[in-house]
Amino acid sequence: MKITATIITLNEEKNIEEVIKSVKNVCDEILVIDSLSTDNTCKIAESLGAIVIKQAYLGDGPQKAFGVQFASNDWILSIDADERLDTNAIEEIKKLDLENTKHDSFSFARKTFVGKNFIKLWYPDRVTRLYNKNLCGYSTAKGHAKVEAKNLCDLKADMLHYSYDDYVHMVRTTEKFIRRGAVLALEDGKRANTFDPIIHGLGALFKTLILKGGAFHGINGWNVAIISAFSSYMKYAVMLDMQKNAKK
């Protein structure tokens, strides 16, 4: 099929082989936009037939948008290194008539795992990843960006997301994004007050446990809720700290 896969990477040698094998089922071109990896990511990608384009990290949206200019095809399948196409996704994509479709993009239901634990609480977590580059594309937001489309179709298909090796990995990753989230919020002109960490932390806990039903999803639901509350609390705590330091 005339689809170009785009994969952004940074030191993804443990993931790159499996994601490339996954997209080869539906893509005739694979582009790896690498943020100057220091491991074997690029070497492995090239050995599997992918075209590697090196670019210092621009932010999630800009990095994904950057790679599109090198695509030979109009249709782009954007996938992260820790994601895979489920069997049903491969089957659904193969059924599509992309030359005559009325849609400019297609979304997948994403199944996220922490280790071997499927986090049902987060499902379906819809993500738009297959799109016509001439009709739509990624926003250039520096944070986690999304495809801005006007005529989206939700596929009955899953994308597997092996985001965390275990809960320790999840906590460490959360810590990494807390500061980034605080910086981006301040850059957008947002400000935190003394009560924001408590309000947002408790709010995240209530939303995950009660409104989304995490309390009834066993230990995985509670783990996710507590980590989510910690992340929200600390984001605003870090914002407060940054504001105070800026005044000094």
Secondary structure, DSSP 4 states (H G I P E B T S, - for coil): --EEEEEEESS-TTTHHHHHHHHTTT-SEEEEEES--SSSHHHHHHHTTPEEEE-----HHHHHHHHHTT-SSSEEEE--TTEEE-HHHHHHHHH--TTT-S-SEEEEEEEEEETTEE-GGG-S-EEEEEEETTT-EE---SSS--EE-SSEEEEEEEEEEEEESSHHHHHHHHHHHHHHHHHHHHHTT----TTHHHHHHHHHHHIIIIIS-GGGSHHHHHHHHHHHHHHHHHHHHHHHHHHHHHH-
